[in-house]
Amino acid sequence: MRGISLKDGKWFKETLLLYALSRFEPLGRKTLTRILRVNEGTVRGLLNGLKEHGYICVDKTGVRITPEGCVELKERLERMHIKSVKDFPQEGLKIGPSSVAVLICGVTRRETLGLEERDQAVRAGAIGAVTITYYNSVYTMPGVYGNLEVEAPEWYRAVSNTFKPEDGSYIVVVFGENHWVAVEAAFSVAVKILTTQNLP
């Protein structure tokens, strides 16, 4: 996938920062250091770069995302083919302590057991990840369940209540120590999937 590399840590941190501001604002620098898991100097550098592009504004109350920043975030999510990011229900699934799911659309179908996605999530700081595919109106957890509705109804209810995917979609559920670790890892998993697709 041209333009995004799993080695581009700055791009992921910028994207997570914009996403955090789109959810909660204003945010102070100390809060951003905890969300991004970097020091204040690194946060300052990220903020300066985003401010130069007009994606954020900073005032006495903290940091806010601008309309231009919202457009940039939307474009970044589209480049990762992420259609939606949502908190994932944990009741009865024995995952956590914090779980986030991303809906990835418009990618070429490929065989997967979910191991590459899980390993990428762990490399990005998460505890683990589960990959679910949706083809021909059937949710599958590759290598585990062939049909969630029949074999794992609790997972089926959680997934179907969270997303309404189009055929051929991937749903990646990432669990981490906190919400933001899970979100950043989910972004990296999306890019990992796309790097095997030869997409623009």
C-alpha angles and dihedrals in degrees: 000000000000118000099020126077130180085229092060097096093166092059092052092047091049091049093048090048092052091045092051091051090049089057102037129016148214098030127181125226094252090054090049091052088058094045094047096036092227135112125268092257091058091047090051091053093048092048093049092053094047091045091053089057091048094245096124139022127210127208139152092288094054140260123335134183117242127218087258089053091052090053091048092050091049090051092048092051090048091051087056089046089238109154097177142005117202142165108256122226112246103187110131095352098096094224131123150008080215124004131192128181129202126198111217117194137178099037129130115261112253136171113261138162091197092248096115091049092048092048092049091051090052091049088053092055103268126128093233147309141227124212121212125185128202117207130152090359092301125119112216132184099205115234092007114050127015094196120017094195091060104029104031110021093170090059091043092054093047094049099040092048091051102045141022098205129190118238112283096030130143123218116196118192112198124189124198145157089273141003097265096050088052093049094050091047090049090055090052092049090052090054090046090056092047095049087069094050102064089227124162 
